[in-house]
């Protein structure tokens, strides 16, 4: 399972998130996606922990918690929705 962490400060780092989530168990991976153009964090992250029970405890405790001046949104990450393969948003065969 992976945890989605949203409504984060744009100043958040992988180390910051590791420190917070380590209070609930061993953190195995943290991903903080960055904007392609600006290189700055996009305001959300994904965290993976060693056990599902630790992840569940972290989600229940941290969802809605105030951190770095913001109310975090923490829940089980959903699988990424697949696109139709059209990168520019256009269906090239329909013109």
PDB file of N, CA, C and O in Angstrom, chain B, residues numbered from 101:
ATOM      1  N   UNK B 101       0.846  -1.179   0.000  1.00  0.00           N
ATOM      2  CA  UNK B 101       0.000   0.000   0.000  1.00  0.00           C
ATOM      3  C   UNK B 101       0.888   1.238   0.000  1.00  0.00           C
ATOM      4  O   UNK B 101       2.014   1.219   0.498  1.00  0.00           O
ATOM      5  N   UNK B 102       0.373   2.275  -0.550  1.00  0.00           N
ATOM      6  CA  UNK B 102       1.071   3.553  -0.560  1.00  0.00           C
ATOM      7  C   UNK B 102       0.132   4.588   0.045  1.00  0.00           C
ATOM      8  O   UNK B 102      -1.087   4.491  -0.091  1.00  0.00           O
ATOM      9  N   UNK B 103       0.714   5.578   0.715  1.00  0.00           N
ATOM     10  CA  UNK B 103      -0.066   6.627   1.364  1.00  0.00           C
ATOM     11  C   UNK B 103       0.048   7.908   0.543  1.00  0.00           C
ATOM     12  O   UNK B 103       1.149   8.317   0.175  1.00  0.00           O
ATOM     13  N   UNK B 104      -1.084   8.537   0.257  1.00  0.00           N
ATOM     14  CA  UNK B 104      -1.115   9.845  -0.391  1.00  0.00           C
ATOM     15  C   UNK B 104      -1.141  10.894   0.713  1.00  0.00           C
ATOM     16  O   UNK B 104      -1.944  10.803   1.642  1.00  0.00           O
ATOM     17  N   UNK B 105      -0.267  11.887   0.613  1.00  0.00           N
ATOM     18  CA  UNK B 105      -0.234  12.984   1.576  1.00  0.00           C
ATOM     19  C   UNK B 105      -0.417  14.273   0.791  1.00  0.00           C
ATOM     20  O   UNK B 105       0.451  14.644   0.000  1.00  0.00           O
ATOM     21  N   UNK B 106      -1.528  14.958   0.997  1.00  0.00           N
ATOM     22  CA  UNK B 106      -1.824  16.165   0.237  1.00  0.00           C
ATOM     23  C   UNK B 106      -1.912  17.409   1.107  1.00  0.00           C
ATOM     24  O   UNK B 106      -1.855  17.344   2.335  1.00  0.00           O
ATOM     25  N   UNK B 107      -2.053  18.537   0.435  1.00  0.00           N
ATOM     26  CA  UNK B 107      -2.132  19.856   1.049  1.00  0.00           C
ATOM     27  C   UNK B 107      -0.870  20.167   1.857  1.00  0.00           C
ATOM     28  O   UNK B 107      -0.929  20.706   2.962  1.00  0.00           O
ATOM     29  N   UNK B 108       0.271  19.808   1.265  1.00  0.00           N
ATOM     30  CA  UNK B 108       1.560  20.032   1.928  1.00  0.00           C
ATOM     31  C   UNK B 108       2.118  21.403   1.580  1.00  0.00           C
ATOM     32  O   UNK B 108       1.796  21.981   0.542  1.00  0.00           O
ATOM     33  N   UNK B 109       2.948  21.900   2.458  1.00  0.00           N
ATOM     34  CA  UNK B 109       3.698  23.121   2.196  1.00  0.00           C
ATOM     35  C   UNK B 109       4.627  22.870   1.011  1.00  0.00           C
ATOM     36  O   UNK B 109       5.131  21.759   0.842  1.00  0.00           O
ATOM     37  N   UNK B 110       4.851  23.879   0.204  1.00  0.00           N
ATOM     38  CA  UNK B 110       5.767  23.736  -0.930  1.00  0.00           C
ATOM     39  C   UNK B 110       7.219  23.662  -0.473  1.00  0.00           C
ATOM     40  O   UNK B 110       8.113  23.416  -1.282  1.00  0.00           O
ATOM     41  N   UNK B 111       7.457  23.872   0.811  1.00  0.00           N
ATOM     42  CA  UNK B 111       8.806  23.787   1.375  1.00  0.00           C
ATOM     43  C   UNK B 111       9.130  22.401   1.913  1.00  0.00           C
ATOM     44  O   UNK B 111      10.248  22.175   2.377  1.00  0.00           O
ATOM     45  N   UNK B 112       8.190  21.471   1.865  1.00  0.00           N
ATOM     46  CA  UNK B 112       8.393  20.149   2.450  1.00  0.00           C
ATOM     47  C   UNK B 112       9.465  19.374   1.673  1.00  0.00           C
ATOM     48  O   UNK B 112       9.590  19.504   0.455  1.00  0.00           O
ATOM     49  N   UNK B 113      10.232  18.565   2.409  1.00  0.00           N
ATOM     50  CA  UNK B 113      11.268  17.715   1.806  1.00  0.00           C
ATOM     51  C   UNK B 113      10.986  16.256   2.130  1.00  0.00           C
ATOM     52  O   UNK B 113      10.155  15.944   2.982  1.00  0.00           O
ATOM     53  N   UNK B 114      11.697  15.361   1.431  1.00  0.00           N
ATOM     54  CA  UNK B 114      11.579  13.937   1.727  1.00  0.00           C
ATOM     55  C   UNK B 114      11.984  13.659   3.173  1.00  0.00           C
ATOM     56  O   UNK B 114      11.377  12.829   3.850  1.00  0.00           O
ATOM     57  N   UNK B 115      13.012  14.361   3.633  1.00  0.00           N
ATOM     58  CA  UNK B 115      13.492  14.167   4.999  1.00  0.00           C
ATOM     59  C   UNK B 115      12.427  14.579   6.020  1.00  0.00           C
ATOM     60  O   UNK B 115      12.244  13.904   7.033  1.00  0.00           O
ATOM     61  N   UNK B 116      11.724  15.691   5.754  1.00  0.00           N
ATOM     62  CA  UNK B 116      10.657  16.143   6.651  1.00  0.00           C
ATOM     63  C   UNK B 116       9.586  15.065   6.791  1.00  0.00           C
ATOM     64  O   UNK B 116       9.170  14.727   7.899  1.00  0.00           O
ATOM     65  N   UNK B 117       9.148  14.529   5.650  1.00  0.00           N
ATOM     66  CA  UNK B 117       8.088  13.520   5.668  1.00  0.00           C
ATOM     67  C   UNK B 117       8.556  12.230   6.320  1.00  0.00           C
ATOM     68  O   UNK B 117       7.803  11.598   7.060  1.00  0.00           O
ATOM     69  N   UNK B 118       9.782  11.842   6.054  1.00  0.00           N
ATOM     70  CA  UNK B 118      10.328  10.635   6.679  1.00  0.00           C
ATOM     71  C   UNK B 118      10.310  10.774   8.194  1.00  0.00           C
ATOM     72  O   UNK B 118       9.945   9.837   8.904  1.00  0.00           O
ATOM     73  N   UNK B 119      10.699  11.933   8.683  1.00  0.00           N
ATOM     74  CA  UNK B 119      10.739  12.179  10.123  1.00  0.00           C
ATOM     75  C   UNK B 119       9.349  12.076  10.745  1.00  0.00           C
ATOM     76  O   UNK B 119       9.187  11.464  11.801  1.00  0.00           O
ATOM     77  N   UNK B 120       8.352  12.666  10.103  1.00  0.00           N
ATOM     78  CA  UNK B 120       6.984  12.638  10.635  1.00  0.00           C
ATOM     79  C   UNK B 120       6.423  11.216  10.623  1.00  0.00           C
ATOM     80  O   UNK B 120       5.874  10.759  11.625  1.00  0.00           O
ATOM     81  N   UNK B 121       6.557  10.520   9.501  1.00  0.00           N
ATOM     82  CA  UNK B 121       5.967   9.186   9.382  1.00  0.00           C
ATOM     83  C   UNK B 121       6.739   8.125  10.145  1.00  0.00           C
ATOM     84  O   UNK B 121       6.170   7.086  10.481  1.00  0.00           O
ATOM     85  N   UNK B 122       8.018   8.350  10.431  1.00  0.00           N
ATOM     86  CA  UNK B 122       8.826   7.392  11.193  1.00  0.00           C
ATOM     87  C   UNK B 122       8.299   7.206  12.606  1.00  0.00           C
ATOM     88  O   UNK B 122       8.597   6.199  13.248  1.00  0.00           O
ATOM     89  N   UNK B 123       7.523   8.159  13.097  1.00  0.00           N
ATOM     90  CA  UNK B 123       6.910   8.018  14.418  1.00  0.00           C
ATOM     91  C   UNK B 123       5.901   6.869  14.452  1.00  0.00           C
ATOM     92  O   UNK B 123       5.514   6.415  15.529  1.00  0.00           O
ATOM     93  N   UNK B 124       5.471   6.392  13.267  1.00  0.00           N
ATOM     94  CA  UNK B 124       4.465   5.335  13.176  1.00  0.00           C
ATOM     95  C   UNK B 124       5.045   4.030  12.650  1.00  0.00           C
ATOM     96  O   UNK B 124       4.308   3.059  12.478  1.00  0.00           O
ATOM     97  N   UNK B 125       6.340   3.983  12.392  1.00  0.00           N
ATOM     98  CA  UNK B 125       6.987   2.766  11.912  1.00  0.00           C
ATOM     99  C   UNK B 125       8.071   3.085  10.901  1.00  0.00           C
ATOM    100  O   UNK B 125       8.360   4.250  10.628  1.00  0.00           O
ATOM    101  N   UNK B 126       8.668   2.039  10.348  1.00  0.00           N
ATOM    102  CA  UNK B 126       9.760   2.203   9.394  1.00  0.00           C
ATOM    103  C   UNK B 126       9.246   2.690   8.045  1.00  0.00           C
ATOM    104  O   UNK B 126       8.371   2.069   7.441  1.00  0.00           O
ATOM    105  N   UNK B 127       9.794   3.797   7.584  1.00  0.00           N
ATOM    106  CA  UNK B 127       9.441   4.359   6.281  1.00  0.00           C
ATOM    107  C   UNK B 127      10.378   3.736   5.245  1.00  0.00           C
ATOM    108  O   UNK B 127      11.598   3.785   5.397  1.00  0.00           O
ATOM    109  N   UNK B 128       9.802   3.149   4.189  1.00  0.00           N
ATOM    110  CA  UNK B 128      10.631   2.500   3.170  1.00  0.00           C
ATOM    111  C   UNK B 128      10.835   3.363   1.930  1.00  0.00           C
ATOM    112  O   UNK B 128      11.805   3.175   1.195  1.00  0.00           O
ATOM    113  N   UNK B 129       9.927   4.308   1.694  1.00  0.00           N
ATOM    114  CA  UNK B 129      10.054   5.147   0.505  1.00  0.00           C
ATOM    115  C   UNK B 129       9.224   6.412   0.664  1.00  0.00           C
ATOM    116  O   UNK B 129       8.116   6.374   1.197  1.00  0.00           O
ATOM    117  N   UNK B 130       9.768   7.537   0.197  1.00  0.00           N
ATOM    118  CA  UNK B 130       9.046   8.809   0.158  1.00  0.00           C
ATOM    119  C   UNK B 130       9.277   9.425  -1.213  1.00  0.00           C
ATOM    120  O   UNK B 130      10.413   9.511  -1.679  1.00  0.00           O
ATOM    121  N   UNK B 131       8.205   9.848  -1.851  1.00  0.00           N
ATOM    122  CA  UNK B 131       8.297  10.496  -3.162  1.00  0.00           C
ATOM    123  C   UNK B 131       7.577  11.839  -3.096  1.00  0.00           C
ATOM    124  O   UNK B 131       6.393  11.904  -2.763  1.00  0.00           O
ATOM    125  N   UNK B 132       8.304  12.908  -3.418  1.00  0.00           N
ATOM    126  CA  UNK B 132       7.734  14.251  -3.447  1.00  0.00           C
ATOM    127  C   UNK B 132       7.807  14.738  -4.897  1.00  0.00           C
ATOM    128  O   UNK B 132       8.832  15.277  -5.314  1.00  0.00           O
ATOM    129  N   UNK B 133       6.719  14.551  -5.678  1.00  0.00           N
ATOM    130  CA  UNK B 133       6.738  14.981  -7.081  1.00  0.00           C
ATOM    131  C   UNK B 133       7.002  16.479  -7.216  1.00  0.00           C
ATOM    132  O   UNK B 133       6.528  17.288  -6.419  1.00  0.00           O
ATOM    133  N   UNK B 134       7.768  16.819  -8.245  1.00  0.00           N
ATOM    134  CA  UNK B 134       8.101  18.227  -8.500  1.00  0.00           C
ATOM    135  C   UNK B 134       7.512  18.665  -9.832  1.00  0.00           C
ATOM    136  O   UNK B 134       7.355  17.864 -10.753  1.00  0.00           O
ATOM    137  N   UNK B 135       7.190  19.944  -9.917  1.00  0.00           N
ATOM    138  CA  UNK B 135       6.677  20.539 -11.141  1.00  0.00           C
ATOM    139  C   UNK B 135       7.781  20.507 -12.197  1.00  0.00           C
ATOM    140  O   UNK B 135       8.921  20.875 -11.914  1.00  0.00           O
ATOM    141  N   UNK B 136       7.452  20.076 -13.389  1.00  0.00           N
ATOM    142  CA  UNK B 136       8.455  19.961 -14.460  1.00  0.00           C
ATOM    143  C   UNK B 136       9.065  21.304 -14.839  1.00  0.00           C
ATOM    144  O   UNK B 136      10.256  21.386 -15.140  1.00  0.00           O
ATOM    145  N   UNK B 137       8.266  22.337 -14.826  1.00  0.00           N
ATOM    146  CA  UNK B 137       8.746  23.646 -15.276  1.00  0.00           C
ATOM    147  C   UNK B 137       9.495  24.416 -14.200  1.00  0.00           C
ATOM    148  O   UNK B 137      10.520  25.039 -14.478  1.00  0.00           O
ATOM    149  N   UNK B 138       8.983  24.377 -12.967  1.00  0.00           N
ATOM    150  CA  UNK B 138       9.597  25.188 -11.913  1.00  0.00           C
ATOM    151  C   UNK B 138      10.557  24.401 -11.027  1.00  0.00           C
ATOM    152  O   UNK B 138      11.424  24.988 -10.380  1.00  0.00           O
ATOM    153  N   UNK B 139      10.410  23.078 -10.993  1.00  0.00           N
ATOM    154  CA  UNK B 139      11.253  22.250 -10.145  1.00  0.00           C
ATOM    155  C   UNK B 139      10.859  22.272  -8.679  1.00  0.00           C
ATOM    156  O   UNK B 139      11.525  21.658  -7.845  1.00  0.00           O
ATOM    157  N   UNK B 140       9.786  22.973  -8.363  1.00  0.00           N
ATOM    158  CA  UNK B 140       9.358  23.063  -6.967  1.00  0.00           C
ATOM    159  C   UNK B 140       8.330  21.966  -6.668  1.00  0.00           C
ATOM    160  O   UNK B 140       7.603  21.537  -7.564  1.00  0.00           O
ATOM    161  N   UNK B 141       8.269  21.509  -5.402  1.00  0.00           N
ATOM    162  CA  UNK B 141       7.288  20.471  -5.031  1.00  0.00           C
ATOM    163  C   UNK B 141       5.866  20.886  -5.402  1.00  0.00           C
ATOM    164  O   UNK B 141       5.529  22.070  -5.398  1.00  0.00           O
ATOM    165  N   UNK B 142       5.039  19.891  -5.721  1.00  0.00           N
ATOM    166  CA  UNK B 142       3.678  20.151  -6.191  1.00  0.00           C
ATOM    167  C   UNK B 142       2.639  20.193  -5.075  1.00  0.00           C
ATOM    168  O   UNK B 142       1.453  20.379  -5.350  1.00  0.00           O
ATOM    169  N   UNK B 143       3.061  20.023  -3.817  1.00  0.00           N
ATOM    170  CA  UNK B 143       2.120  20.130  -2.703  1.00  0.00           C
ATOM    171  C   UNK B 143       1.535  18.811  -2.255  1.00  0.00           C
ATOM    172  O   UNK B 143       0.616  18.786  -1.436  1.00  0.00           O
ATOM    173  N   UNK B 144       2.057  17.703  -2.786  1.00  0.00           N
ATOM    174  CA  UNK B 144       1.611  16.396  -2.329  1.00  0.00           C
ATOM    175  C   UNK B 144       2.787  15.428  -2.394  1.00  0.00           C
ATOM    176  O   UNK B 144       3.823  15.726  -2.989  1.00  0.00           O
ATOM    177  N   UNK B 145       2.607  14.257  -1.765  1.00  0.00           N
ATOM    178  CA  UNK B 145       3.680  13.263  -1.734  1.00  0.00           C
ATOM    179  C   UNK B 145       3.084  11.877  -1.556  1.00  0.00           C
ATOM    180  O   UNK B 145       1.893  11.719  -1.288  1.00  0.00           O
ATOM    181  N   UNK B 146       3.942  10.880  -1.711  1.00  0.00           N
ATOM    182  CA  UNK B 146       3.558   9.494  -1.467  1.00  0.00           C
ATOM    183  C   UNK B 146       4.560   8.899  -0.491  1.00  0.00           C
ATOM    184  O   UNK B 146       5.767   9.109  -0.614  1.00  0.00           O
ATOM    185  N   UNK B 147       4.045   8.155   0.481  1.00  0.00           N
ATOM    186  CA  UNK B 147       4.889   7.536   1.506  1.00  0.00           C
ATOM    187  C   UNK B 147       4.551   6.052   1.557  1.00  0.00           C
ATOM    188  O   UNK B 147       3.382   5.670   1.530  1.00  0.00           O
ATOM    189  N   UNK B 148       5.584   5.224   1.632  1.00  0.00           N
ATOM    190  CA  UNK B 148       5.392   3.788   1.825  1.00  0.00           C
ATOM    191  C   UNK B 148       6.086   3.391   3.109  1.00  0.00           C
ATOM    192  O   UNK B 148       7.175   3.871   3.423  1.00  0.00           O
ATOM    193  N   UNK B 149       5.432   2.499   3.852  1.00  0.00           N
ATOM    194  CA  UNK B 149       5.971   2.046   5.133  1.00  0.00           C
ATOM    195  C   UNK B 149       6.136   0.537   5.116  1.00  0.00           C
ATOM    196  O   UNK B 149       5.616  -0.153   4.239  1.00  0.00           O
ATOM    197  N   UNK B 150       6.870   0.038   6.103  1.00  0.00           N
ATOM    198  CA  UNK B 150       7.220  -1.377   6.158  1.00  0.00           C
ATOM    199  C   UNK B 150       6.006  -2.291   6.324  1.00  0.00           C
ATOM    200  O   UNK B 150       5.973  -3.385   5.760  1.00  0.00           O
ATOM    201  N   UNK B 151       5.011  -1.851   7.093  1.00  0.00           N
ATOM    202  CA  UNK B 151       3.847  -2.708   7.293  1.00  0.00           C
ATOM    203  C   UNK B 151       2.555  -1.925   7.063  1.00  0.00           C
ATOM    204  O   UNK B 151       2.487  -0.713   7.266  1.00  0.00           O
ATOM    205  N   UNK B 152       1.544  -2.659   6.636  1.00  0.00           N
ATOM    206  CA  UNK B 152       0.249  -2.039   6.381  1.00  0.00           C
ATOM    207  C   UNK B 152      -0.384  -1.519   7.661  1.00  0.00           C
ATOM    208  O   UNK B 152      -1.081  -0.505   7.636  1.00  0.00           O
ATOM    209  N   UNK B 153      -0.151  -2.203   8.788  1.00  0.00           N
ATOM    210  CA  UNK B 153      -0.726  -1.728  10.054  1.00  0.00           C
ATOM    211  C   UNK B 153      -0.113  -0.384  10.454  1.00  0.00           C
ATOM    212  O   UNK B 153      -0.812   0.472  10.996  1.00  0.00           O
ATOM    213  N   UNK B 154       1.186  -0.186  10.193  1.00  0.00           N
ATOM    214  CA  UNK B 154       1.821   1.106  10.462  1.00  0.00           C
ATOM    215  C   UNK B 154       1.240   2.191   9.559  1.00  0.00           C
ATOM    216  O   UNK B 154       1.002   3.315  10.002  1.00  0.00           O
ATOM    217  N   UNK B 155       1.013   1.847   8.285  1.00  0.00           N
ATOM    218  CA  UNK B 155       0.434   2.808   7.349  1.00  0.00           C
ATOM    219  C   UNK B 155      -0.971   3.202   7.786  1.00  0.00           C
ATOM    220  O   UNK B 155      -1.329   4.380   7.765  1.00  0.00           O
ATOM    221  N   UNK B 156      -1.757   2.221   8.179  1.00  0.00           N
ATOM    222  CA  UNK B 156      -3.125   2.490   8.614  1.00  0.00           C
ATOM    223  C   UNK B 156      -3.129   3.395   9.841  1.00  0.00           C
ATOM    224  O   UNK B 156      -3.925   4.331   9.917  1.00  0.00           O
ATOM    225  N   UNK B 157      -2.254   3.125  10.793  1.00  0.00           N
ATOM    226  CA  UNK B 157      -2.151   3.949  12.000  1.00  0.00           C
ATOM    227  C   UNK B 157      -1.743   5.375  11.644  1.00  0.00           C
ATOM    228  O   UNK B 157      -2.300   6.330  12.185  1.00  0.00           O
ATOM    229  N   UNK B 158      -0.776   5.529  10.738  1.00  0.00           N
ATOM    230  CA  UNK B 158      -0.327   6.866  10.318  1.00  0.00           C
ATOM    231  C   UNK B 158      -1.462   7.623   9.633  1.00  0.00           C
ATOM    232  O   UNK B 158      -1.652   8.813   9.885  1.00  0.00           O
ATOM    233  N   UNK B 159      -2.212   6.947   8.773  1.00  0.00           N
ATOM    234  CA  UNK B 159      -3.331   7.588   8.066  1.00  0.00           C
ATOM    235  C   UNK B 159      -4.374   8.077   9.069  1.00  0.00           C
ATOM    236  O   UNK B 159      -4.820   9.222   9.001  1.00  0.00           O
ATOM    237  N   UNK B 160      -4.759   7.204   9.996  1.00  0.00           N
ATOM    238  CA  UNK B 160      -5.798   7.559  10.961  1.00  0.00           C
ATOM    239  C   UNK B 160      -5.361   8.717  11.867  1.00  0.00           C
ATOM    240  O   UNK B 160      -6.177   9.557  12.246  1.00  0.00           O
ATOM    241  N   UNK B 161      -4.077   8.754  12.204  1.00  0.00           N
ATOM    242  CA  UNK B 161      -3.588   9.779  13.120  1.00  0.00           C
ATOM    243  C   UNK B 161      -3.308  11.107  12.416  1.00  0.00           C
ATOM    244  O   UNK B 161      -3.612  12.170  12.956  1.00  0.00           O
ATOM    245  N   UNK B 162      -2.734  11.050  11.220  1.00  0.00           N
ATOM    246  CA  UNK B 162      -2.257  12.272  10.566  1.00  0.00           C
ATOM    247  C   UNK B 162      -3.269  12.957   9.655  1.00  0.00           C
ATOM    248  O   UNK B 162      -3.099  14.134   9.336  1.00  0.00           O
ATOM    249  N   UNK B 163      -4.314  12.256   9.228  1.00  0.00           N
ATOM    250  CA  UNK B 163      -5.296  12.891   8.341  1.00  0.00           C
ATOM    251  C   UNK B 163      -5.956  14.054   9.075  1.00  0.00           C
ATOM    252  O   UNK B 163      -6.577  13.866  10.122  1.00  0.00           O
ATOM    253  N   UNK B 164      -5.821  15.237   8.528  1.00  0.00           N
ATOM    254  CA  UNK B 164      -6.397  16.445   9.111  1.00  0.00           C
ATOM    255  C   UNK B 164      -5.481  17.145  10.103  1.00  0.00           C
ATOM    256  O   UNK B 164      -5.816  18.216  10.610  1.00  0.00           O
ATOM    257  N   UNK B 165      -4.314  16.541  10.387  1.00  0.00           N
ATOM    258  CA  UNK B 165      -3.387  17.138  11.345  1.00  0.00           C
ATOM    259  C   UNK B 165      -2.758  18.411  10.772  1.00  0.00           C
ATOM    260  O   UNK B 165      -2.497  18.507   9.572  1.00  0.00           O
ATOM    261  N   UNK B 166      -2.526  19.366  11.639  1.00  0.00           N
ATOM    262  CA  UNK B 166      -1.881  20.626  11.252  1.00  0.00           C
ATOM    263  C   UNK B 166      -0.372  20.404  11.243  1.00  0.00           C
ATOM    264  O   UNK B 166       0.197  19.956  12.239  1.00  0.00           O
ATOM    265  N   UNK B 167       0.279  20.719  10.117  1.00  0.00           N
ATOM    266  CA  UNK B 167       1.729  20.558   9.997  1.00  0.00           C
ATOM    267  C   UNK B 167       2.269  21.586   9.016  1.00  0.00           C
ATOM    268  O   UNK B 167       1.759  21.709   7.902  1.00  0.00           O
ATOM    269  N   UNK B 168       3.272  22.306   9.411  1.00  0.00           N
ATOM    270  CA  UNK B 168       3.898  23.345   8.599  1.00  0.00           C
ATOM    271  C   UNK B 168       2.858  24.374   8.132  1.00  0.00           C
ATOM    272  O   UNK B 168       2.923  24.880   7.012  1.00  0.00           O
ATOM    273  N   UNK B 169       1.901  24.668   9.019  1.00  0.00           N
ATOM    274  CA  UNK B 169       0.895  25.687   8.728  1.00  0.00           C
ATOM    275  C   UNK B 169      -0.238  25.243   7.834  1.00  0.00           C
ATOM    276  O   UNK B 169      -1.016  26.073   7.363  1.00  0.00           O
ATOM    277  N   UNK B 170      -0.348  23.933   7.588  1.00  0.00           N
ATOM    278  CA  UNK B 170      -1.418  23.432   6.725  1.00  0.00           C
ATOM    279  C   UNK B 170      -2.061  22.197   7.329  1.00  0.00           C
ATOM    280  O   UNK B 170      -1.440  21.482   8.116  1.00  0.00           O
ATOM    281  N   UNK B 171      -3.296  21.953   6.960  1.00  0.00           N
ATOM    282  CA  UNK B 171      -4.016  20.773   7.406  1.00  0.00           C
ATOM    283  C   UNK B 171      -3.791  19.656   6.390  1.00  0.00           C
ATOM    284  O   UNK B 171      -4.299  19.717   5.271  1.00  0.00           O
ATOM    285  N   UNK B 172      -3.035  18.644   6.781  1.00  0.00           N
ATOM    286  CA  UNK B 172      -2.683  17.557   5.849  1.00  0.00           C
ATOM    287  C   UNK B 172      -3.884  16.700   5.489  1.00  0.00           C
ATOM    288  O   UNK B 172      -4.770  16.470   6.312  1.00  0.00           O
ATOM    289  N   UNK B 173      -3.900  16.236   4.260  1.00  0.00           N
ATOM    290  CA  UNK B 173      -4.869  15.255   3.786  1.00  0.00           C
ATOM    291  C   UNK B 173      -4.085  13.960   3.602  1.00  0.00           C
ATOM    292  O   UNK B 173      -3.200  13.885   2.750  1.00  0.00           O
ATOM    293  N   UNK B 174      -4.403  12.947   4.391  1.00  0.00           N
ATOM    294  CA  UNK B 174      -3.646  11.697   4.368  1.00  0.00           C
ATOM    295  C   UNK B 174      -4.620  10.545   4.168  1.00  0.00           C
ATOM    296  O   UNK B 174      -5.542  10.361   4.963  1.00  0.00           O
ATOM    297  N   UNK B 175      -4.415   9.770   3.105  1.00  0.00           N
ATOM    298  CA  UNK B 175      -5.262   8.602   2.871  1.00  0.00           C
ATOM    299  C   UNK B 175      -4.527   7.571   2.025  1.00  0.00           C
ATOM    300  O   UNK B 175      -3.419   7.811   1.545  1.00  0.00           O
ATOM    301  N   UNK B 176      -5.165   6.430   1.856  1.00  0.00           N
ATOM    302  CA  UNK B 176      -4.592   5.372   1.037  1.00  0.00           C
ATOM    303  C   UNK B 176      -4.542   5.870  -0.409  1.00  0.00           C
ATOM    304  O   UNK B 176      -5.536   6.367  -0.938  1.00  0.00           O
ATOM    305  N   UNK B 177      -3.377   5.731  -1.038  1.00  0.00           N
ATOM    306  CA  UNK B 177      -3.231   6.189  -2.423  1.00  0.00           C
ATOM    307  C   UNK B 177      -4.020   5.277  -3.349  1.00  0.00           C
ATOM    308  O   UNK B 177      -4.036   4.058  -3.181  1.00  0.00           O
ATOM    309  N   UNK B 178      -4.670   5.886  -4.321  1.00  0.00           N
ATOM    310  CA  UNK B 178      -5.392   5.128  -5.339  1.00  0.00           C
ATOM    311  C   UNK B 178      -4.462   4.885  -6.509  1.00  0.00           C
ATOM    312  O   UNK B 178      -3.561   5.687  -6.756  1.00  0.00           O
ATOM    313  N   UNK B 179      -4.661   3.791  -7.240  1.00  0.00           N
ATOM    314  CA  UNK B 179      -3.824   3.555  -8.424  1.00  0.00           C
ATOM    315  C   UNK B 179      -3.978   4.697  -9.419  1.00  0.00           C
ATOM    316  O   UNK B 179      -5.059   5.266  -9.570  1.00  0.00           O
ATOM    317  N   UNK B 180      -2.893   5.020 -10.087  1.00  0.00           N
ATOM    318  CA  UNK B 180      -2.897   6.098 -11.070  1.00  0.00           C
ATOM    319  C   UNK B 180      -3.815   5.734 -12.225  1.00  0.00           C
ATOM    320  O   UNK B 180      -3.759   4.624 -12.753  1.00  0.00           O
ATOM    321  N   UNK B 181      -4.660   6.683 -12.613  1.00  0.00           N
ATOM    322  CA  UNK B 181      -5.563   6.440 -13.738  1.00  0.00           C
ATOM    323  C   UNK B 181      -4.767   6.465 -15.027  1.00  0.00           C
ATOM    324  O   UNK B 181      -3.921   7.333 -15.238  1.00  0.00           O
ATOM    325  N   UNK B 182      -5.051   5.501 -15.881  1.00  0.00           N
ATOM    326  CA  UNK B 182      -4.339   5.420 -17.157  1.00  0.00           C
ATOM    327  C   UNK B 182      -4.976   6.354 -18.172  1.00  0.00           C
ATOM    328  O   UNK B 182      -6.199   6.466 -18.259  1.00  0.00           O
ATOM    329  N   UNK B 183      -4.130   7.013 -18.928  1.00  0.00           N
ATOM    330  CA  UNK B 183      -4.644   7.896 -19.972  1.00  0.00           C
ATOM    331  C   UNK B 183      -4.836   7.082 -21.248  1.00  0.00           C
ATOM    332  O   UNK B 183      -4.469   5.908 -21.311  1.00  0.00           O
ATOM    333  N   UNK B 184      -5.406   7.709 -22.246  1.00  0.00           N
ATOM    334  CA  UNK B 184      -5.615   7.042 -23.527  1.00  0.00           C
ATOM    335  C   UNK B 184      -4.339   6.978 -24.357  1.00  0.00           C
ATOM    336  O   UNK B 184      -4.350   6.486 -25.485  1.00  0.00           O
ATOM    337  N   UNK B 185      -3.261   7.465 -23.808  1.00  0.00           N
ATOM    338  CA  UNK B 185      -2.002   7.443 -24.531  1.00  0.00           C
ATOM    339  C   UNK B 185      -1.779   8.688 -25.364  1.00  0.00           C
ATOM    340  O   UNK B 185      -0.746   8.805 -26.024  1.00  0.00           O
ATOM    341  N   UNK B 186      -2.721   9.624 -25.352  1.00  0.00           N
ATOM    342  CA  UNK B 186      -2.566  10.843 -26.126  1.00  0.00           C
ATOM    343  C   UNK B 186      -1.955  11.911 -25.228  1.00  0.00           C
ATOM    344  O   UNK B 186      -2.635  12.467 -24.365  1.00  0.00           O
ATOM    345  N   UNK B 187      -0.705  12.190 -25.426  1.00  0.00           N
ATOM    346  CA  UNK B 187       0.066  13.044 -24.535  1.00  0.00           C
ATOM    347  C   UNK B 187      -0.383  14.505 -24.558  1.00  0.00           C
ATOM    348  O   UNK B 187      -0.326  15.172 -23.524  1.00  0.00           O
ATOM    349  N   UNK B 188      -0.816  15.009 -25.675  1.00  0.00           N
ATOM    350  CA  UNK B 188      -1.188  16.410 -25.757  1.00  0.00           C
ATOM    351  C   UNK B 188      -2.647  16.673 -25.461  1.00  0.00           C
ATOM    352  O   UNK B 188      -3.103  17.814 -25.540  1.00  0.00           O
ATOM    353  N   UNK B 189      -3.386  15.629 -25.121  1.00  0.00           N
ATOM    354  CA  UNK B 189      -4.799  15.798 -24.829  1.00  0.00           C
ATOM    355  C   UNK B 189      -5.663  15.751 -26.078  1.00  0.00           C
ATOM    356  O   UNK B 189      -6.874  15.959 -26.008  1.00  0.00           O
ATOM    357  N   UNK B 190      -5.051  15.481 -27.207  1.00  0.00           N
ATOM    358  CA  UNK B 190      -5.798  15.436 -28.462  1.00  0.00           C
ATOM    359  C   UNK B 190      -5.867  13.999 -28.946  1.00  0.00           C
ATOM    360  O   UNK B 190      -4.898  13.249 -28.828  1.00  0.00           O
ATOM    361  N   UNK B 191      -6.999  13.622 -29.484  1.00  0.00           N
ATOM    362  CA  UNK B 191      -7.133  12.311 -30.099  1.00  0.00           C
ATOM    363  C   UNK B 191      -6.802  12.497 -31.570  1.00  0.00           C
ATOM    364  O   UNK B 191      -7.639  12.983 -32.331  1.00  0.00           O
ATOM    365  N   UNK B 192      -5.619  12.129 -31.979  1.00  0.00           N
ATOM    366  CA  UNK B 192      -5.119  12.422 -33.317  1.00  0.00           C
ATOM    367  C   UNK B 192      -5.937  11.795 -34.440  1.00  0.00           C
ATOM    368  O   UNK B 192      -5.901  12.272 -35.574  1.00  0.00           O
ATOM    369  N   UNK B 193      -6.667  10.739 -34.136  1.00  0.00           N
ATOM    370  CA  UNK B 193      -7.418  10.076 -35.191  1.00  0.00           C
ATOM    371  C   UNK B 193      -8.807  10.654 -35.415  1.00  0.00           C
ATOM    372  O   UNK B 193      -9.532  10.152 -36.274  1.00  0.00           O
ATOM    373  N   UNK B 194      -9.201  11.665 -34.698  1.00  0.00           N
ATOM    374  CA  UNK B 194     -10.581  12.138 -34.809  1.00  0.00           C
ATOM    375  C   UNK B 194     -10.732  13.430 -35.605  1.00  0.00           C
ATOM    376  O   UNK B 194     -11.821  14.002 -35.640  1.00  0.00           O
ATOM    377  N   UNK B 195      -9.677  13.895 -36.234  1.00  0.00           N
ATOM    378  CA  UNK B 195      -9.778  15.153 -36.982  1.00  0.00           C
ATOM    379  C   UNK B 195     -10.278  14.937 -38.375  1.00  0.00           C
ATOM    380  O   UNK B 195     -10.421  15.894 -39.136  1.00  0.00           O
TER     381      UNK B 195
END
